Each structure stands twice: as structure tokens, then as C-alpha cells.
Amino acid sequence: MSWNGTVRCSLCYEKGHNKRSCPELVKRAKEEGEDSWAARELARNKAKGKVKRCSYCNLKGHNRATCEPLLAKAVEWRALNADFRRQAAEALLTAGYGTGAIILHDGASWNLDNRTKGLLLVQLNAKLRIGKIREALVVSELTNPSKRCVVSLPTDAIPPGYGRCWDATSVLAPTKCDLLHTLPDASEWLKGGSLKWIKREVLAQSQHDEFWENGYKD
């Protein structure tokens, strides 16, 4: 395609079509017969246009929705996320981060004006997962319960090996009301998430480790 957006054939150099649909190539194939270079090139171009490769593993014969390597990756990630969520939930309860607890948080919560005076811990954010520790707890202002935002997971509740958060959060008035009770379906949440959600949201931009190597495979 030229700089102005016009398609130009790399075979005959005429505008308006590409090599795959070149009229000159079609004409030569008919004139020279099926054993000619033109006929073979035409067949190769048509076959190439029909080849579909998976956007995750780059292999032929399937797409991302039915990719077995992607499914295996999603199953593996779900197990890790389930362990992360379980450890985080247990650590929160042990440290007193329960429903109704008063906490202090000095992070950049843009819509909370009085965070240094204490915040009411309302619920656990269902979106909490590996890589999203800054979206953990739903809190509100003490004087204005309708004014809410999401704050990060406290450092002492982050499972080992899953990073850290520089926001300082502490409990001013702890409770033992398990935050899991604030989730619509805590048992499912603790399983790590649905495979459909993981493939669509978590692994949406990921590729197989051998993605580029697989491009050379038939």
C-alpha cells in the first residue's frame, strides 16, 4: 500500500489490487497452464489468504477461544490467584481489617478529603487479584458514607512474593467481621475467577512463550 492509502500490486505495479488478486497473474495462469509458475503462485496466494493462526500461540487450526495452551495457562493462573486471594483474605482478618473497621490511609485517594482522620472499611473489592493490589478495599469517609473509593491492600496483608504497596495503611479500630461476607459469592471468588474471565481480562494481551517460533510451523 502506498503512502496515500492506495493499494498497489507488487507484481504488476498497477493500483487498485494486490498480488493475491492480480488480474495479470490470473491471466498468465490461464494461458500458461496449471504447471506454470503463475498457476502455482496464484494457488499459493489463495491458500495463504485462508490460513488462520491463533493470536495466543500462533499455531494453525484453531483460534484463541479454543486454544488448549491458553486454557492451560488460564488454569495455572487461576490456581495462583486462588492462593493469593485466600492468603490476602486471611491476613486481612487476622490484622483486624474487617467490615466496619476504622483505618488510616495516606495514599492518593482523590475523592477522600479527610483520610488522615480515619476511613470506614466498607467491603472487599471483588476485583482484587494478582497484579491489582491497589484495588483492594472499598472505604468511605466517616462523615459522608456515600463518598467512597478503593484503596490498596495493606502491606501486612500482601502475600509473600506478590509485590508491595508504598501506601501506608493501618487499623485504628479493628473488627473481626470477615470481609468475605461482603462479596456476592465468596466461595467462587476464592477459587480464583472463571476461566472465561481470566482469558478475556487477565490474559487478553498475553502470548505463548513460543509465539514467534510457532509462526514458522505449518
DAFEN-V818412 format. One record per residue. RES is the residue in three letters. PHI is phi as a letter, one per 40 degrees, with the letter a starting at -180 (* if undefined). D_FIRST is the distance of its C-alpha to the first C-alpha in Angstrom with 1 decimal. Layout:
RES:PHI:D_FIRST
RES:PHI:D_FIRST
This chain:
MET:*:0.0
SER:c:3.8
TRP:c:6.7
ASN:c:8.0
GLY:g:6.0
THR:c:5.6
VAL:c:4.3
ARG:b:5.6
CYS:c:8.2
SER:c:9.2
LEU:c:12.7
CYS:b:13.5
TYR:g:10.7
GLU:c:11.1
LYS:c:9.0
GLY:g:9.6
HIS:a:9.4
ASN:b:8.4
LYS:c:11.1
ARG:c:13.2
SER:b:14.0
CYS:c:14.0
PRO:c:17.2
GLU:c:18.1
LEU:c:18.3
VAL:c:20.4
LYS:c:22.6
ARG:c:23.3
ALA:c:24.2
LYS:c:26.7
GLU:c:28.1
GLU:c:28.5
GLY:g:29.7
GLU:c:29.1
ASP:c:30.0
SER:c:27.4
TRP:c:24.4
ALA:c:22.1
ALA:c:24.0
ARG:c:23.9
GLU:c:20.1
LEU:c:19.6
ALA:c:22.1
ARG:c:20.6
ASN:c:17.1
LYS:c:18.9
ALA:c:21.1
LYS:c:18.4
GLY:c:16.9
LYS:c:20.4
VAL:c:21.2
LYS:b:21.9
ARG:b:23.1
CYS:c:25.4
SER:c:24.0
TYR:c:27.3
CYS:b:28.2
ASN:g:25.0
LEU:c:27.0
LYS:c:26.5
GLY:g:28.7
HIS:a:29.0
ASN:b:27.5
ARG:c:28.6
ALA:c:31.4
THR:b:33.1
CYS:c:32.4
GLU:c:35.8
PRO:c:35.0
LEU:c:33.9
LEU:c:37.1
ALA:c:39.2
LYS:c:37.6
ALA:c:38.5
VAL:c:42.0
GLU:c:42.5
TRP:c:41.3
ARG:c:43.5
ALA:c:46.5
LEU:c:45.8
ASN:c:45.4
ALA:c:48.5
ASP:c:50.5
PHE:c:49.1
ARG:c:50.0
ARG:c:53.4
GLN:c:54.2
ALA:c:53.1
ALA:c:55.1
GLU:c:58.2
ALA:c:57.9
LEU:c:57.6
LEU:c:60.6
THR:c:62.6
ALA:c:61.9
GLY:g:62.9
TYR:c:59.6
GLY:b:60.6
THR:d:60.3
GLY:g:62.1
ALA:c:62.3
ILE:b:62.2
ILE:b:59.7
LEU:b:58.8
HIS:a:55.2
ASP:b:53.9
GLY:c:50.2
ALA:c:47.9
SER:c:48.5
TRP:c:47.3
ASN:b:49.3
LEU:b:52.6
ASP:c:54.9
ASN:b:58.0
ARG:c:56.6
THR:c:59.3
LYS:c:62.0
GLY:h:60.9
LEU:b:58.5
LEU:c:59.2
LEU:c:57.4
VAL:c:56.5
GLN:a:54.5
LEU:c:52.1
ASN:c:48.4
ALA:c:47.1
LYS:c:43.7
LEU:d:45.4
ARG:a:43.8
ILE:d:42.8
GLY:g:40.6
LYS:b:41.8
ILE:c:45.2
ARG:c:44.8
GLU:b:44.8
ALA:b:48.2
LEU:b:51.0
VAL:c:51.3
VAL:b:53.9
SER:b:55.4
GLU:c:57.6
LEU:c:61.3
THR:c:62.1
ASN:a:59.1
PRO:d:58.3
SER:c:55.5
LYS:c:53.5
ARG:b:51.7
CYS:a:48.9
VAL:b:47.8
VAL:b:49.0
SER:c:48.4
LEU:c:50.3
PRO:d:53.4
THR:d:53.4
ASP:c:56.4
ALA:b:54.7
ILE:c:51.5
PRO:d:52.0
PRO:d:52.0
GLY:g:48.7
TYR:b:46.6
GLY:g:46.2
ARG:a:48.2
CYS:b:48.1
TRP:c:49.4
ASP:c:50.7
ALA:c:54.4
THR:b:55.8
SER:a:59.4
VAL:c:61.8
LEU:c:64.5
ALA:b:66.0
PRO:c:65.0
THR:b:65.3
LYS:b:65.3
CYS:c:63.5
ASP:d:60.7
LEU:c:57.3
LEU:d:56.1
HIS:c:58.2
THR:c:55.8
LEU:c:53.0
PRO:c:52.5
ASP:a:52.5
ALA:c:53.6
SER:c:53.9
GLU:c:50.3
TRP:c:49.1
LEU:c:51.1
LYS:c:49.3
GLY:h:46.1
GLY:h:44.0
SER:c:42.6
LEU:c:40.1
LYS:c:37.7
TRP:c:37.9
ILE:c:37.4
LYS:c:34.3
ARG:c:32.8
GLU:b:34.0
VAL:c:35.0
LEU:b:32.6
ALA:d:29.6
GLN:b:27.6
SER:c:29.3
GLN:b:28.2
HIS:c:30.4
ASP:d:31.7
GLU:b:30.2
PHE:d:26.8
TRP:c:24.9
GLU:c:27.4
ASN:c:27.2
GLY:c:23.5
TYR:c:24.9
LYS:c:27.4
ASP:c:27.3
